[in-house]
Structures are given as structure tokens and as C-alpha cells.
Amino acid sequence: MKAVVHPDYQQFEDFISSLPGKIDRNEGELLCQGRNVVRLFGREGEKYVVKRFKKANFFQRIAYTFFRKTKAERAYLYAGELRSRGFDTPHEIAYFEDAPGGLFQTGYFVSSYCDYPTAYPALVKTEDYDKKLAASIAEHLAALHRKGVLFGDLNLNNFLYHPKDDAYELVLIDTNRSTFRSGVPSFEECMLNLQTLTHRRDLLEDMLSTYSKAMGWPKEQVVEGVFKALDRFEARRSRKKKFKRMLGI
């Protein structure tokens, strides 16, 4: 198994290298189980989050072995890239790639732990949502775009928040699908990036108002662009679900 441990954590390498085996044995505190599995481990007052990515299919195994970086490696590299551009995210600790017979099968990403809550419940699960938090995230998104970052899995579950003075401190998670540019992405790229932020339309329009002001773009143009992209996204998702029902999947 390929193992890369961050230089800042070399003194804990033996324990960190044991984490893939521990998560495979269902040890640790379960934080999330779905397509991927995320568990929390503690040692000597430190907490480690371990994410085991879903096993790759045959075509993905070929691609990740020979042609592209794995999700685990990207998660590790992108955490450092985000911080270098001024955005907070849990510190990357290690990544592992399991490749039995020389062909990639699955990856593991280890990071530090952040106990802040996710923004989703505060914004979507309540009628009277936190407008200050919504504005903070919208301004954060504008800052990401201005610094060339297209957050690849953009949804409110991936923003952790904590009140700080008269604003919010924000921490980004699940960033391995992100794209980094040397300059500001095009208007069209930004609109497509924002399409998955939330399906709650009143909240989305409010956030886009703040975002457009921060970007210096006309609000009407931004709202129209994102809503059109969201309409297409929801239509594709509906067709996909219908197709799966037809196949009995």
C-alpha cells in the first residue's frame, strides 16, 4: 500500500499508518457512511478523521493507476493548496492507496478534526434561516472564485462554521473535486459551480445577491445564470432517478 505522511506528523507515522486497517475493521467513531466511509480516531489528545473512498470500478482502477491522481491524493494536495490561497480546511495528515496486484483499488485520506457544525441545518432545515451565515458563505464563495478556486462538491454540508466576533469563521471540507486556476474563472464557469449550492430557491437568491455584489456582477444576470444551471441540473437528476427506477436499481 502506498503511504504518504505529512512531514509535520512523521513522529506519529506508526499510528497513522495503522488507520486504514482500523477503518476496515470498523473501529473508531462512525461519522458518515454512504458512498464513502468516514470515522474518527483519537490518540494522546489528538483526533484524526479517516475517509475511506468507495472502491473503484474496473475503468476507474485503470484511470487512477495510470492516468490521473486518486481522490485520496487530491484530497491531500488540495488541502494544502486551499490554505496557500487563504482558505481554512482541516490539515492534511496522510493519504494511502491500496493497489493489490499493482492496480489501484481504493484510497484513504487522513486529516485533522474540526468539531464545527455544518451549515446545512442552519440554512435549509429552518424557515427563518441565518441570514448572516448565508451572507458569510456567499462572500466566501466570491473570495474562492476571485482566487481561482472552483469548489468541486459545492453544497452547504461542506461548510463548517463557528461564530467569531460579529461574523463567522468558515472551514471547507470534502474538497478533492475542486479545480484551481491561476486567475478568476469565467462567468459561465462560476455559474455552473454555484448550481449545486442549494435547492432552496429563496435562500439561493439571497446568497446570490451577496455573491454578485462581492464579484461586482449584475445581480439579475447572476441569478438568471445560476437558476438556469440549477434547472438543468435538477432535470438531469430527475431523469437519472427515473432511469434507475425503470431498471429496478
Secondary structure, DSSP 8 states (H G I E B T S, - for coil): -EEEE-GGGGGGHHHHHHHHHHHHTT-SEEEEESSSEEEEEEETTEEEEEEE-----HHHHHHHHHTS--HHHHHHHHHHHHHHTT-----EEEEEEE-GGGS--EEEEEEE-----BSHHHHHSSSS--HHHHHHHHHHHHHHHHTTEE-TT-SGGGEEEEEETTEEEEEE---TT-EE-SS---HHHHHHHHTTS-S-HHHHHHHHHHHHHHHT--HHHHHHHHHHHHHHHHHHHHHHHHHHHHHT-
